[in-house]
């Protein structure tokens, strides 16, 4: 493996930032009736993250944003709130059949766009593998940040998200 100089690494990091921000806009346009925030919440709930406070930590977004997104998804019939078994103050989130279908359709559309974008590069398989590895790194970082803040995350959520990504390949 070739080591990059600090200047090259910095230039590559800046180029990657611009590529990711452009890609996020392209991905957002590929969704029918969902935002990327909607998709992220539906995916996290599907992966086992049932509490809004944990969603905020896992997705690195504020609790008000999570609450607004959850409210919107509940109103549209994609999520439902249920009482927690042992904690009367807590509410758990669950996907409805409509929410699961919307998440699955969105994931397929997004995977198609990412595959098309990667196909425009010299090494499409390596790009897809690198993006998957970046996703794993993001999960580890978010788990570490949540741990530092004392926010417990669903134990199987990171594993389930990785498994879902692998299942779509």
N, CA and C atoms as a LAMMPS dump frame, in Angstrom:
ITEM: TIMESTEP
0
ITEM: NUMBER OF ATOMS
507
ITEM: BOX BOUNDS ff ff ff
-5.0000000000000000e+02 5.0000000000000000e+02
-5.0000000000000000e+02 5.0000000000000000e+02
-5.0000000000000000e+02 5.0000000000000000e+02
ITEM: ATOMS id mol type element x y z
1 1 1 N 0.834 -1.178 0
2 1 2 C 0 0 0
3 1 3 C 0.887 1.253 0
4 2 1 N 0.552 2.205 -0.816
5 2 2 C 1.317 3.438 -0.942
6 2 3 C 0.838 4.423 0.116
7 3 1 N 1.766 4.978 0.875
8 3 2 C 1.435 5.988 1.877
9 3 3 C 1.327 7.354 1.202
10 4 1 N 0.311 8.088 1.552
11 4 2 C 0.133 9.423 0.993
12 4 3 C 0.814 10.456 1.875
13 5 1 N 1.314 11.51 1.258
14 5 2 C 1.847 12.625 2.035
15 5 3 C 0.673 13.338 2.687
16 6 1 N 0.977 14.142 3.692
17 6 2 C -0.081 14.9 4.361
18 6 3 C -0.821 15.801 3.373
19 7 1 N -0.082 16.402 2.446
20 7 2 C -0.706 17.287 1.456
21 7 3 C -1.629 16.498 0.533
22 8 1 N -1.176 15.326 0.084
23 8 2 C -2.02 14.489 -0.782
24 8 3 C -3.245 13.996 -0.037
25 9 1 N -3.041 13.577 1.22
26 9 2 C -4.164 13.1 2.026
27 9 3 C -5.182 14.223 2.234
28 10 1 N -4.696 15.42 2.496
29 10 2 C -5.589 16.557 2.701
30 10 3 C -6.36 16.876 1.419
31 11 1 N -5.679 16.859 0.29
32 11 2 C -6.345 17.13 -0.987
33 11 3 C -7.374 16.041 -1.293
34 12 1 N -7.009 14.786 -1.045
35 12 2 C -7.952 13.689 -1.27
36 12 3 C -9.156 13.792 -0.326
37 13 1 N -8.907 14.157 0.922
38 13 2 C -10.004 14.294 1.882
39 13 3 C -10.965 15.403 1.453
40 14 1 N -10.41 16.509 0.979
41 14 2 C -11.261 17.61 0.508
42 14 3 C -12.061 17.196 -0.731
43 15 1 N -11.415 16.491 -1.64
44 15 2 C -12.118 16.006 -2.831
45 15 3 C -13.209 15.017 -2.429
46 16 1 N -12.926 14.174 -1.431
47 16 2 C -13.915 13.202 -0.955
48 16 3 C -15.117 13.907 -0.327
49 17 1 N -14.856 14.975 0.409
50 17 2 C -15.959 15.753 1.012
51 17 3 C -16.884 16.268 -0.077
52 18 1 N -16.298 16.836 -1.109
53 18 2 C -17.117 17.377 -2.2
54 18 3 C -17.861 16.263 -2.942
55 19 1 N -17.197 15.136 -3.145
56 19 2 C -17.854 14.002 -3.81
57 19 3 C -19.016 13.481 -2.971
58 20 1 N -18.816 13.364 -1.652
59 20 2 C -19.888 12.855 -0.785
60 20 3 C -21.071 13.818 -0.716
61 21 1 N -20.797 15.11 -0.686
62 21 2 C -21.912 16.059 -0.646
63 21 3 C -22.686 16.056 -1.965
64 22 1 N -21.975 15.927 -3.076
65 22 2 C -22.681 15.825 -4.369
66 22 3 C -23.462 14.521 -4.446
67 23 1 N -22.845 13.45 -3.977
68 23 2 C -23.515 12.141 -3.995
69 23 3 C -24.769 12.158 -3.126
70 24 1 N -24.718 12.827 -1.983
71 24 2 C -25.898 12.852 -1.115
72 24 3 C -27.073 13.534 -1.814
73 25 1 N -26.793 14.557 -2.57
74 25 2 C -27.858 15.245 -3.317
75 25 3 C -28.417 14.338 -4.416
76 26 1 N -27.548 13.628 -5.108
77 26 2 C -27.992 12.689 -6.145
78 26 3 C -28.823 11.58 -5.514
79 27 1 N -28.385 11.082 -4.366
80 27 2 C -29.13 10.022 -3.673
81 27 3 C -30.505 10.519 -3.222
82 28 1 N -30.539 11.723 -2.695
83 28 2 C -31.821 12.291 -2.23
84 28 3 C -32.83 12.347 -3.384
85 29 1 N -32.354 12.71 -4.571
86 29 2 C -33.248 12.802 -5.732
87 29 3 C -33.761 11.438 -6.174
88 30 1 N -33.053 10.362 -5.81
89 30 2 C -33.455 9.016 -6.219
90 30 3 C -34.602 8.459 -5.379
91 31 1 N -34.9 9.127 -4.281
92 31 2 C -35.935 8.635 -3.367
93 31 3 C -37.304 9.168 -3.773
94 32 1 N -38.289 8.296 -3.766
95 32 2 C -39.662 8.697 -4.067
96 32 3 C -40.43 8.902 -2.776
97 33 1 N -40.651 10.147 -2.41
98 33 2 C -41.472 10.439 -1.253
99 33 3 C -40.782 10.312 0.086
100 34 1 N -39.526 9.967 0.108
101 34 2 C -38.763 9.902 1.352
102 34 3 C -37.591 10.867 1.261
103 35 1 N -37.153 11.327 2.407
104 35 2 C -35.902 12.077 2.476
105 35 3 C -34.82 11.105 2.929
106 36 1 N -33.582 11.511 2.84
107 36 2 C -32.51 10.668 3.37
108 36 3 C -32.677 10.474 4.871
109 37 1 N -33.161 11.511 5.569
110 37 2 C -33.416 11.371 7.014
111 37 3 C -34.481 10.307 7.264
112 38 1 N -35.547 10.318 6.468
113 38 2 C -36.587 9.282 6.601
114 38 3 C -35.973 7.896 6.409
115 39 1 N -35.178 7.758 5.357
116 39 2 C -34.56 6.466 5.057
117 39 3 C -33.644 6.025 6.193
118 40 1 N -32.867 6.942 6.719
119 40 2 C -31.947 6.602 7.811
120 40 3 C -32.708 6.138 9.047
121 41 1 N -33.795 6.816 9.378
122 41 2 C -34.588 6.416 10.546
123 41 3 C -35.238 5.06 10.304
124 42 1 N -35.86 4.874 9.141
125 42 2 C -36.485 3.58 8.836
126 42 3 C -35.453 2.449 8.882
127 43 1 N -34.268 2.693 8.353
128 43 2 C -33.217 1.672 8.344
129 43 3 C -32.742 1.347 9.752
130 44 1 N -32.572 2.369 10.572
131 44 2 C -32.115 2.134 11.944
132 44 3 C -33.162 1.37 12.748
133 45 1 N -34.431 1.706 12.565
134 45 2 C -35.497 0.978 13.265
135 45 3 C -35.537 -0.468 12.762
136 46 1 N -35.41 -0.66 11.472
137 46 2 C -35.39 -2.017 10.904
138 46 3 C -34.225 -2.824 11.466
139 47 1 N -33.122 -2.139 11.786
140 47 2 C -31.929 -2.804 12.31
141 47 3 C -32.012 -3.054 13.814
142 48 1 N -33.106 -2.625 14.443
143 48 2 C -33.281 -2.918 15.86
144 48 3 C -33.204 -1.741 16.799
145 49 1 N -33.013 -0.542 16.266
146 49 2 C -32.933 0.651 17.119
147 49 3 C -34.335 1.196 17.331
148 50 1 N -34.95 0.894 18.472
149 50 2 C -36.365 1.18 18.67
150 50 3 C -36.65 2.435 19.483
151 51 1 N -35.644 3.072 20.059
152 51 2 C -35.874 4.264 20.882
153 51 3 C -35.36 5.509 20.17
154 52 1 N -36.163 6.574 20.207
155 52 2 C -35.802 7.817 19.52
156 52 3 C -34.494 8.395 20.049
157 53 1 N -34.26 8.342 21.364
158 53 2 C -33.017 8.901 21.917
159 53 3 C -31.807 8.156 21.375
160 54 1 N -31.935 6.86 21.198
161 54 2 C -30.832 6.086 20.639
162 54 3 C -30.676 6.358 19.145
163 55 1 N -31.792 6.589 18.469
164 55 2 C -31.723 6.933 17.044
165 55 3 C -30.904 8.204 16.848
166 56 1 N -31.166 9.193 17.68
167 56 2 C -30.444 10.462 17.574
168 56 3 C -28.944 10.234 17.721
169 57 1 N -28.552 9.418 18.685
170 57 2 C -27.126 9.151 18.893
171 57 3 C -26.546 8.353 17.735
172 58 1 N -27.228 7.315 17.304
173 58 2 C -26.709 6.455 16.232
174 58 3 C -26.58 7.237 14.927
175 59 1 N -27.574 8.085 14.631
176 59 2 C -27.587 8.785 13.354
177 59 3 C -26.889 10.143 13.41
178 60 1 N -26.408 10.517 14.597
179 60 2 C -25.697 11.786 14.789
180 60 3 C -26.542 12.987 14.37
181 61 1 N -27.795 12.955 14.796
182 61 2 C -28.69 14.089 14.558
183 61 3 C -29.375 14.44 15.87
184 62 1 N -29.858 15.64 15.972
185 62 2 C -30.478 16.106 17.206
186 62 3 C -31.813 15.431 17.487
187 63 1 N -32.14 15.382 18.766
188 63 2 C -33.413 14.774 19.163
189 63 3 C -34.623 15.472 18.537
190 64 1 N -34.619 16.81 18.42
191 64 2 C -35.764 17.452 17.76
192 64 3 C -35.933 17.006 16.307
193 65 1 N -34.812 16.824 15.611
194 65 2 C -34.869 16.361 14.217
195 65 3 C -35.411 14.945 14.15
196 66 1 N -34.937 14.08 15.056
197 66 2 C -35.45 12.707 15.101
198 66 3 C -36.936 12.724 15.397
199 67 1 N -37.353 13.536 16.366
200 67 2 C -38.775 13.599 16.733
201 67 3 C -39.633 14.043 15.551
202 68 1 N -39.175 15.053 14.843
203 68 2 C -39.94 15.54 13.685
204 68 3 C -40.01 14.473 12.597
205 69 1 N -38.905 13.786 12.354
206 69 2 C -38.881 12.741 11.331
207 69 3 C -39.774 11.582 11.737
208 70 1 N -39.675 11.16 13
209 70 2 C -40.523 10.07 13.499
210 70 3 C -41.995 10.467 13.402
211 71 1 N -42.338 11.676 13.828
212 71 2 C -43.734 12.135 13.739
213 71 3 C -44.239 12.061 12.306
214 72 1 N -43.429 12.504 11.367
215 72 2 C -43.816 12.473 9.963
216 72 3 C -44.017 11.037 9.48
217 73 1 N -43.113 10.145 9.846
218 73 2 C -43.225 8.745 9.421
219 73 3 C -44.432 8.061 10.066
220 74 1 N -44.738 8.413 11.304
221 74 2 C -45.938 7.867 11.97
222 74 3 C -47.19 8.366 11.251
223 75 1 N -47.241 9.658 10.947
224 75 2 C -48.409 10.224 10.25
225 75 3 C -48.624 9.572 8.884
226 76 1 N -47.523 9.221 8.231
227 76 2 C -47.621 8.606 6.903
228 76 3 C -47.798 7.09 6.96
229 77 1 N -47.906 6.55 8.174
230 77 2 C -48.173 5.122 8.337
231 77 3 C -46.967 4.216 8.114
232 78 1 N -45.767 4.757 8.253
233 78 2 C -44.56 3.952 8.029
234 78 3 C -43.927 3.459 9.323
235 79 1 N -44.21 4.141 10.412
236 79 2 C -43.754 3.742 11.739
237 79 3 C -44.949 3.741 12.672
238 80 1 N -44.839 2.933 13.725
239 80 2 C -45.84 3.004 14.787
240 80 3 C -45.107 3.064 16.118
241 81 1 N -45.747 3.725 17.055
242 81 2 C -45.207 3.826 18.408
243 81 3 C -45.931 2.791 19.267
244 82 1 N -45.174 2.115 20.11
245 82 2 C -45.767 1.158 21.044
246 82 3 C -45.176 1.405 22.424
247 83 1 N -45.924 1.04 23.442
248 83 2 C -45.444 1.189 24.812
249 83 3 C -44.332 0.182 25.066
250 84 1 N -43.329 0.621 25.82
251 84 2 C -42.23 -0.259 26.211
252 84 3 C -42.757 -1.265 27.234
253 85 1 N -42.249 -2.485 27.179
254 85 2 C -42.727 -3.549 28.067
255 85 3 C -42.534 -3.235 29.546
256 86 1 N -41.375 -2.692 29.902
257 86 2 C -41.068 -2.513 31.32
258 86 3 C -40.947 -1.064 31.77
259 87 1 N -40.767 -0.137 30.853
260 87 2 C -40.604 1.275 31.197
261 87 3 C -41.805 2.048 30.659
262 88 1 N -42.709 2.412 31.539
263 88 2 C -43.947 3.069 31.109
264 88 3 C -43.708 4.434 30.481
265 89 1 N -42.57 5.042 30.786
266 89 2 C -42.276 6.356 30.201
267 89 3 C -41.75 6.239 28.781
268 90 1 N -41.251 5.078 28.43
269 90 2 C -40.586 4.9 27.131
270 90 3 C -41.56 4.43 26.061
271 91 1 N -41.27 4.871 24.853
272 91 2 C -42.037 4.46 23.683
273 91 3 C -41.065 3.806 22.716
274 92 1 N -41.48 2.705 22.148
275 92 2 C -40.645 2.021 21.163
276 92 3 C -41.223 2.245 19.778
277 93 1 N -40.35 2.214 18.801
278 93 2 C -40.742 2.418 17.412
279 93 3 C -40.66 1.098 16.675
280 94 1 N -41.587 0.898 15.766
281 94 2 C -41.571 -0.305 14.938
282 94 3 C -42.013 0.072 13.534
283 95 1 N -41.423 -0.609 12.558
284 95 2 C -41.829 -0.4 11.166
285 95 3 C -43.197 -1.02 10.936
286 96 1 N -43.988 -0.359 10.13
287 96 2 C -45.212 -0.974 9.623
288 96 3 C -44.851 -1.673 8.315
289 97 1 N -45.781 -2.431 7.778
290 97 2 C -45.531 -3.082 6.485
291 97 3 C -45.248 -2.025 5.419
292 98 1 N -45.985 -0.912 5.47
293 98 2 C -45.765 0.175 4.514
294 98 3 C -44.371 0.775 4.675
295 99 1 N -43.928 0.954 5.911
296 99 2 C -42.605 1.5 6.172
297 99 3 C -41.5 0.564 5.727
298 100 1 N -41.699 -0.729 5.962
299 100 2 C -40.698 -1.705 5.549
300 100 3 C -40.596 -1.748 4.025
301 101 1 N -41.743 -1.699 3.352
302 101 2 C -41.741 -1.705 1.886
303 101 3 C -41.076 -0.434 1.345
304 102 1 N -41.365 0.72 1.959
305 102 2 C -40.757 1.981 1.521
306 102 3 C -39.249 1.953 1.744
307 103 1 N -38.812 1.427 2.889
308 103 2 C -37.387 1.33 3.175
309 103 3 C -36.691 0.414 2.175
310 104 1 N -37.319 -0.727 1.891
311 104 2 C -36.735 -1.681 0.948
312 104 3 C -36.638 -1.075 -0.457
313 105 1 N -37.701 -0.424 -0.894
314 105 2 C -37.699 0.216 -2.216
315 105 3 C -36.642 1.313 -2.293
316 106 1 N -36.545 2.106 -1.231
317 106 2 C -35.554 3.181 -1.192
318 106 3 C -34.14 2.612 -1.206
319 107 1 N -33.917 1.553 -0.437
320 107 2 C -32.589 0.955 -0.397
321 107 3 C -32.182 0.415 -1.766
322 108 1 N -33.122 -0.211 -2.456
323 108 2 C -32.829 -0.699 -3.805
324 108 3 C -32.501 0.453 -4.757
325 109 1 N -33.277 1.526 -4.69
326 109 2 C -33.032 2.688 -5.554
327 109 3 C -31.683 3.317 -5.249
328 110 1 N -31.37 3.464 -3.968
329 110 2 C -30.097 4.06 -3.575
330 110 3 C -28.923 3.171 -3.979
331 111 1 N -29.07 1.867 -3.792
332 111 2 C -27.998 0.937 -4.185
333 111 3 C -27.758 1.006 -5.688
334 112 1 N -28.831 1.153 -6.451
335 112 2 C -28.695 1.266 -7.898
336 112 3 C -27.916 2.528 -8.273
337 113 1 N -28.236 3.637 -7.627
338 113 2 C -27.537 4.894 -7.918
339 113 3 C -26.067 4.787 -7.531
340 114 1 N -25.786 4.23 -6.365
341 114 2 C -24.396 4.094 -5.925
342 114 3 C -23.627 3.197 -6.899
343 115 1 N -24.262 2.133 -7.345
344 115 2 C -23.617 1.237 -8.311
345 115 3 C -23.34 1.968 -9.617
346 116 1 N -24.295 2.77 -10.072
347 116 2 C -24.095 3.549 -11.298
348 116 3 C -22.966 4.562 -11.137
349 117 1 N -22.921 5.239 -9.989
350 117 2 C -21.848 6.207 -9.747
351 117 3 C -20.495 5.505 -9.705
352 118 1 N -20.427 4.369 -9.029
353 118 2 C -19.166 3.622 -8.949
354 118 3 C -18.726 3.151 -10.329
355 119 1 N -19.693 2.802 -11.174
356 119 2 C -19.366 2.333 -12.525
357 119 3 C -18.674 3.407 -13.352
358 120 1 N -18.802 4.659 -12.97
359 120 2 C -18.154 5.762 -13.67
360 120 3 C -16.699 5.935 -13.258
361 121 1 N -16.234 5.115 -12.32
362 121 2 C -14.849 5.208 -11.858
363 121 3 C -13.994 4.12 -12.503
364 122 1 N -12.698 4.239 -12.324
365 122 2 C -11.77 3.263 -12.903
366 122 3 C -11.862 1.897 -12.224
367 123 1 N -12.19 1.889 -10.936
368 123 2 C -12.236 0.642 -10.16
369 123 3 C -13.557 0.552 -9.385
370 124 1 N -14.658 0.274 -10.074
371 124 2 C -15.965 0.304 -9.417
372 124 3 C -16.097 -0.642 -8.221
373 125 1 N -15.562 -1.84 -8.322
374 125 2 C -15.674 -2.776 -7.197
375 125 3 C -14.923 -2.265 -5.974
376 126 1 N -13.752 -1.678 -6.2
377 126 2 C -12.963 -1.128 -5.098
378 126 3 C -13.674 0.067 -4.465
379 127 1 N -14.326 0.88 -5.293
380 127 2 C -15.066 2.031 -4.763
381 127 3 C -16.215 1.543 -3.878
382 128 1 N -16.979 0.554 -4.351
383 128 2 C -18.079 0.024 -3.546
384 128 3 C -17.569 -0.585 -2.241
385 129 1 N -16.467 -1.334 -2.321
386 129 2 C -15.894 -1.934 -1.112
387 129 3 C -15.426 -0.845 -0.14
388 130 1 N -14.818 0.208 -0.666
389 130 2 C -14.347 1.308 0.184
390 130 3 C -15.515 2.033 0.843
391 131 1 N -16.583 2.237 0.106
392 131 2 C -17.76 2.889 0.691
393 131 3 C -18.379 2.02 1.78
394 132 1 N -18.428 0.708 1.562
395 132 2 C -18.943 -0.202 2.591
396 132 3 C -18.052 -0.149 3.832
397 133 1 N -16.746 -0.11 3.617
398 133 2 C -15.811 -0.016 4.737
399 133 3 C -15.975 1.316 5.468
400 134 1 N -16.22 2.385 4.727
401 134 2 C -16.483 3.685 5.341
402 134 3 C -17.728 3.598 6.227
403 135 1 N -18.755 2.916 5.748
404 135 2 C -19.968 2.725 6.552
405 135 3 C -19.671 2.023 7.86
406 136 1 N -18.809 0.997 7.817
407 136 2 C -18.417 0.296 9.04
408 136 3 C -17.688 1.241 9.996
409 137 1 N -16.819 2.072 9.437
410 137 2 C -16.096 3.044 10.251
411 137 3 C -17.034 4.063 10.887
412 138 1 N -18.031 4.476 10.144
413 138 2 C -19.021 5.419 10.676
414 138 3 C -19.763 4.778 11.848
415 139 1 N -20.176 3.528 11.704
416 139 2 C -20.868 2.821 12.791
417 139 3 C -19.99 2.75 14.044
418 140 1 N -18.712 2.404 13.866
419 140 2 C -17.81 2.321 15.021
420 140 3 C -17.641 3.685 15.674
421 141 1 N -17.501 4.734 14.862
422 141 2 C -17.344 6.087 15.417
423 141 3 C -18.583 6.499 16.194
424 142 1 N -19.754 6.261 15.604
425 142 2 C -20.991 6.664 16.277
426 142 3 C -21.215 5.876 17.564
427 143 1 N -20.857 4.608 17.564
428 143 2 C -20.978 3.804 18.786
429 143 3 C -20.043 4.348 19.863
430 144 1 N -18.845 4.753 19.465
431 144 2 C -17.885 5.311 20.417
432 144 3 C -18.383 6.637 20.988
433 145 1 N -18.886 7.504 20.125
434 145 2 C -19.413 8.797 20.569
435 145 3 C -20.597 8.588 21.51
436 146 1 N -21.493 7.679 21.145
437 146 2 C -22.653 7.397 21.996
438 146 3 C -22.206 6.857 23.349
439 147 1 N -21.211 5.995 23.341
440 147 2 C -20.693 5.424 24.587
441 147 3 C -20.107 6.517 25.481
442 148 1 N -19.359 7.428 24.873
443 148 2 C -18.782 8.539 25.636
444 148 3 C -19.869 9.402 26.264
445 149 1 N -21.001 9.506 25.6
446 149 2 C -22.117 10.319 26.104
447 149 3 C -23.052 9.516 27.006
448 150 1 N -22.756 8.231 27.17
449 150 2 C -23.579 7.389 28.037
450 150 3 C -24.909 6.996 27.436
451 151 1 N -24.997 7.005 26.107
452 151 2 C -26.238 6.627 25.431
453 151 3 C -26.103 5.192 24.951
454 152 1 N -26.898 4.271 25.532
455 152 2 C -26.808 2.884 25.064
456 152 3 C -27.456 2.749 23.692
457 153 1 N -26.829 1.959 22.837
458 153 2 C -27.383 1.691 21.517
459 153 3 C -27.838 0.242 21.476
460 154 1 N -28.77 -0.051 20.595
461 154 2 C -29.205 -1.434 20.437
462 154 3 C -27.994 -2.269 20.059
463 155 1 N -27.769 -3.34 20.788
464 155 2 C -26.568 -4.149 20.605
465 155 3 C -26.457 -4.718 19.204
466 156 1 N -27.586 -5.071 18.604
467 156 2 C -27.531 -5.717 17.298
468 156 3 C -27.737 -4.758 16.138
469 157 1 N -27.953 -3.489 16.396
470 157 2 C -28.278 -2.558 15.315
471 157 3 C -27.131 -2.393 14.334
472 158 1 N -25.909 -2.223 14.829
473 158 2 C -24.778 -2.043 13.909
474 158 3 C -24.562 -3.303 13.081
475 159 1 N -24.677 -4.446 13.721
476 159 2 C -24.524 -5.713 12.998
477 159 3 C -25.617 -5.87 11.962
478 160 1 N -26.843 -5.533 12.341
479 160 2 C -27.962 -5.673 11.411
480 160 3 C -27.832 -4.723 10.239
481 161 1 N -27.368 -3.508 10.47
482 161 2 C -27.187 -2.566 9.364
483 161 3 C -26.162 -3.122 8.399
484 162 1 N -25.048 -3.66 8.915
485 162 2 C -24.037 -4.265 8.059
486 162 3 C -24.585 -5.451 7.286
487 163 1 N -25.403 -6.255 7.96
488 163 2 C -25.997 -7.432 7.297
489 163 3 C -26.956 -6.992 6.194
490 164 1 N -27.731 -5.925 6.454
491 164 2 C -28.646 -5.423 5.424
492 164 3 C -27.85 -4.949 4.221
493 165 1 N -26.744 -4.268 4.46
494 165 2 C -25.93 -3.785 3.345
495 165 3 C -25.398 -4.956 2.536
496 166 1 N -24.951 -5.996 3.226
497 166 2 C -24.442 -7.161 2.527
498 166 3 C -25.524 -7.898 1.763
499 167 1 N -26.749 -7.881 2.28
500 167 2 C -27.844 -8.588 1.644
501 167 3 C -28.284 -7.932 0.343
502 168 1 N -27.981 -6.645 0.176
503 168 2 C -28.415 -5.955 -1.024
504 168 3 C -27.412 -6.068 -2.159
505 169 1 N -26.275 -6.67 -1.892
506 169 2 C -25.256 -6.779 -2.943
507 169 3 C -25.591 -7.859 -3.933
